[in-house]
Structure formats: C-alpha cells, structure tokens
Amino acid sequence: MLLFFLELKDIGLQSAAPDTAAFSRSVIKKLLFFRINLSIQRLPFEHQSKVFAEFHRITNVNLQNQFYCELDRYTPKLIALYRQKASRSGKTAETLRRILGIYDLQEQRDVHMRRTLALHALPVYLREDDSEFFKTCNGEDEPDIADTPLALLTVGTTGHDIFSPNSICVVVEDDVVVSDLPKMTDAFVLLFGLIYALHLDYPKKLIHTFTFIQKILMFLDDNKPLKPCLLTLKNDLLRE
C-alpha cells in the first residue's frame, strides 16, 4: 500500500546518522517509485486519493479543495496581468502573446482551459524557464524524459494546442508514474501532492512558480519572506 511505504520513510530517519539517513531516503524513494509504477495505473483513483490523504496528514490542508478554490479566485486577475504584460515588448511578452493567442482561438473557453492558461503562463510571467517541466509528445514515439526530475508530459499535441491534449502524464525521476489524466490542472495538483508525500524538491528552474503555489494558493508558509517578484504579484492580485 502506498501509505505504508510513505510511513516507512519517516521511521528511524531522525535518529539515524546523516549518511544513513540520506541512504535510507534514497532507497525508500526508489521503493515508492517502484510501487507506484506497478500499481497506480491499475487503481488510479485509489492511489491518487492516498497521495491527497498523505498531503493532508503532512499539512492539514485539503489539497484539491484549496488548490482549485484559490486558483479559480485568482485566475481572472492572472489572465488580466498576462495580457497586460503581453502588450509590451520583449521575449516574455512574446511568449505570453503566443500562449494567449492559442487560448483565444479556442471555441469554448471553459473553467478547465482558464485554469490551464493560469498555470501554463505563470512561469513565463515570472521569467522562469519551464522548458524542462512542460513537455510534449505525439503519443506514438517514446517521450524524451531522460534526466527529468519532475515534469508534466502532454500527450497528443505538438505544443501548438496545449488546451485540448489527449492526456497528461506525471513524470518523476525519469519515469511516468501517472498517466491518462484528462486535465492539466489535475496533473499539476497530483504532482504537487507527490512533492510533499515523497519529500521531493521543487524543480530548480521553477522555484518562484512552485513557491507561488505553496504560499499564495495553498497558504503553506515557511516563515521566509517572499521574493520581490512574488510579493509584487501577490500585491497585484490583491489590488482591487
């Protein structure tokens, strides 16, 4: 059972010597990935619910409810900020114009597409490199996920239509650990839960993006001040 393995990683680590603790975490993490890969596609809902339960045990926060509620709260303002920056010059503005242009071409822009836009454009807005995190494949060839600590793999798209893929996969440590998720936001939520459940690090090139989710969407404070770019974004979102 996934929770059984999750509980294992906390046993004896605090009292162990540093080298032993690091070794134990590494071994247990591999056991977790092995267990997930064996079972999660057979019983996806059961295993996903265990990830959410483990996140709640660690943080005392309902991951799905909090994530979707706060994302929906800020999405209209985020999109407005994206459009404002897209009207300017520069590489960031150009990339935002491209993403917004794809979004504007969609015939039916529902809540799921708005959420996808909010999340997909966030790293761009924060001037972070998301090329190693948002990956795509056509569904026929093997995906290029070597040397990929964490990623969301969009299947069935060339990258020109991120809003209606065939499916989304969650990649952890070069392996697809969850596949056939229907929505980008669902995959993002599950990945965020796995980060906490497995004690993984945020993607190095997306620290601001994940800190935004942690502190501003999830209200999970670490007693560290927000970086200036995040503080500015937070103030802009709260401004009437």
N, C-alpha and C positions, 0 to 999 in steps of 0.2 A: 504494500500500500504506500502511496506517495507520502502521506503524512507520517508514516512510520519512519521512512528514510529521512524526512525533514527533521523529525525529532532526534534521529541519530546524530546529526551533525552538531547538536548542542551538548552532547554527552561528553564530558571529560575535556573539552577543549579549553575551558578557562583555567583548569588546573594543570594542563599539560605544559611541557617546555615549549618555547617558541617554535623550534624546528619541528617538534612533534605535532603541534597544533596546525602549522602550515601544511604538513604532510597529510594530516587527518582531513583537513578541509578539502585538499585536492582529491584525495581518494573518495571521500563521501560525495563530492560534487560529481565525479565521474559515475559513481553508483546511481546518483539521481538522474543524470542524463540517460544512462543505460536503461533505467527503469521506465522513464518517461517515453523513450523511443520505442520500447517494447509494447507499451500498453495504451498510450494516450489516443492513438487513432482508433483503437477498438472501443474505448469507452471515453470519448472526448469530453462529454458533459461532466461525467463523474470526476475526471482528473482536473478539469478546469475549476470545478467547484472547490476542490481541495486546495488548489492554489489560492483561490479567493479566501477560503477559510484560514489558511496559514497567514495570509496578509493581514486578516482581521485579528488573528492571535497576536501578531507582532506589533501592530499599530493601533488596534482597537478602532479601526475605521473600515466601513463598508466600501471596498474599492470601487465596485461598479456604480453604486448609487452616487458616491461623492464625485467620482470622475465625470460621469455623464452630466450630473446636475451643474457642476461648476463650468464644465466645457460649454454646455449649452447657454449658460449665463453670459459667458464672455465671448462666444463666437461672433455675434453681430458686431461687437466693438473691434474684435481682432480683424475681421474682414475689412471693416472700415479703415483700420490702421494700415492693413496691407495695401489697400487701394490708394491710400494717401502716399505711402512710400513708393508705390509703383509708378506714380505720376512724375517722379523725379528722374534724374539721370544716374547712371552708374550700373555696375554689374548686379547689385542686389535688386535694384528697381527693375532691371531687365528680366531677371529670373522670376520675380513676383508677377510681372506682366504676363509672362508665359503661363504660369500656373493659373492665374486669374482668367486668362483667355480661354484655357481649356474648360475651366469651371463655367464660364459664361456661355459656352457653346452647348452645355447640357440642356436637354429639353425639359427635364423635370429635376429641379434642384431641391431635393428633399433634405430632411434633417441629417441623414447619413452623409450626404455629399457636403453639406456645410461643415460637419464635424471633420470630414477628411480634409477639406480645404484648410480649416483652422490648424490642424496638426501638421499637415504636409508643408505648409508655408511658414510655420513657426521657426524652424531652424534658419531658413533663408532670412526672415525678418531680423533674427538675432545674429546674423552674419556668421553662421556656423556651417561647416561642411557636412552635408548629410549623404554624400555620395556612397559611403560605405555602410549606411544604415538603411536607406530606402533602395532596395534592389529590385530588379525586374527580370523575368524570364518569359519565354513564349509558351512554356508548358510542354514543349517537345524535347528540347535539349536539356542537358544537365545544368542546373544553375551554378553560377560561379560564386560559391560561398566559402572558398578556402580562406583561411586567416580572417574569419568573421566572428568576433566575439558575440555580437548581438546585431540582429537585423530583422527587418520586416521584408519579406520577399513577395512581391506582387506577381501573380501567375496569370498569363494570358494577355499580356499587354506589352507593347514596345516602349512604354513610358509616355506615350502621347495621350493616353486616356487613363489616368490614374483613378478616375471616379467610378469606373464600371469594370473592374477586373473579374476574371473567373473566380479567383480565390486569393487569399492571403495566407502566407506561412510565417511562422515564428522560427527564427534561426538563433541557436545558442551554441557557442563553441563549435562552429563549422558544421553543425547538424541541424536539419529541420526537425524540431521537436514537436511542433503542432502544425497541421496542415488543414486546408479546406475551410478556413474561416471566411465568412462571407463579407465582412466589412473591415475596413482599415482600422476603425476605432476599436472594434472588438479585439483585433490583434494587438493593438497598442496597449489596451488595458491589461490583457493577459501577460504581455511581455513585462509591463511594469510590475505586475504581481509576482512574476517569476524572479525579477531582480531582487525583490525583498525576500521571497521564500528561499532562494538559493544564495543569498548574500553576494550577489554579483555587483560589479562596478558599473556605473553609467558609462556609455560609450564616450571615449576620451574626447572626441571632436564634437560632442553634443551635450557638454556639461550644462550649459545655460538652458538648453531646451528641457532637459530632464529635471533640472533644479526648479524651473518654472512649474512643471507639473507637480513636483513634490511639494513646493512651498505655497504656490498660489492656487493651484487647483485642489490639491489634497490636504492643505493646511498642516503638513508634516514639517514642523520647524526643527532645525538642528542647532539653534542658538548661534548661528553665524549670520552676519549681515548679508543682505542681497547685494550682488554685484551691481554696479551703476546701471548697466543696460537693463537688468531685470527690475530694478527699482523704478526706472523711468517707465518701463512697460506696465508695471503694476499701477503706477500713478495714472497713466493714460487710460487704463481700463476702468479705474475707479472714478475718473473725472466725468461729471455729468455733461 
